[in-house]
Amino acid sequence: MKTTLRERLALDPRVAKVLISLLICIFLYPFFGTYIVYPTYVFNAIYVTAQLTKGATYKSSMERVLGTIVGGATGILFYFIVPDHHFLMIPIAATIAVLWGYLFVGKFTPVIAVITVMILVGKGEGQPVLYINNRIIDTLIGLAIGLLIYSLYPKKKTEMNRIFYDHAKACLTQIDKIRAKYQKKEAMHDDLVGAWKALQALKEERMRIVNDSSFVPKVEEAEPMLSLIHDLEQMLRNLEVLYHHPVSDDTNAELAAVIPYHEQAFDALDERVRQKIGVR
């Protein structure tokens, strides 16, 4: 399946959300600049929040806030343990920060380790508590803007999902042509091979969508695709049976009784697939 120019130029919804959020932040900065001490952290929070689903958005937001608090607390603790030589505590503090990520979030969380190290290298300029306080405020401002954009952003299918269903329609068209050739008793071996290849490409496309967190962060959201692929595969299997066991004068009674079952199963699947992808 070739990628069209429209597909190549399509803007990822996550990128669109980031751009809109950054523009809003830039416009608001002249009015709320006194509350934003570190604009970079606002932008970082916006980028992290920009996900495609509500669950992924809230999860990334909570991880960011929790990571900022935990990392800040760890850095401040070690900063005051050895106030005159706090940089000597960096290896120990960084190790503990990494462990905190696995303990609280269940995975390596860079923001915890980064904030811890930044405090110990003197980023707070002697006032680590004030630094963390300002950073948390900036993070919350960025998250608020990101969540606002998520709530207002049109809830449409992602571009990759649209492309997937377009390719599914093309696969269904191939299968319909094979069915027409079967009814006319024409050769359809090459068409079957081509349809199986198209179905395999559709499976690989679904896996790319599932594995790419910028499109569909959770596997569960791509399960309708899996169901559609399963139905298309069953349609092809029914056609394979009909192809390998054509009805003729020499067909025995048992085989002749099975053929209508596969024809009816194909018709039922065909109707269901058309409903799923919106084709009549």
Secondary structure by P-SEA (a helix, b strand, c coil): ccccccccccccaaaaaaaaaaaaaaaaccccccccccaaaaaaaaaaaccccaaaaaaaaaaaaaaaaaaaaaaaaaaaacccccccaaaaaaaaaaaaaaaccccccaaaaaaaaaaaaccccccaaaaaaaaaaaaaaaaaaaaaaaaaccccccaaaaaaaaaaaaaaaaaaaaaaaaaaccccaaaaaaaaaaaaaaaaaaaaaaaccccccccccaaaaaaaaaaaaaaaaaaaaaaaccccccccaaaaaaaaaaaaaaaaaaaaaaaaaccc
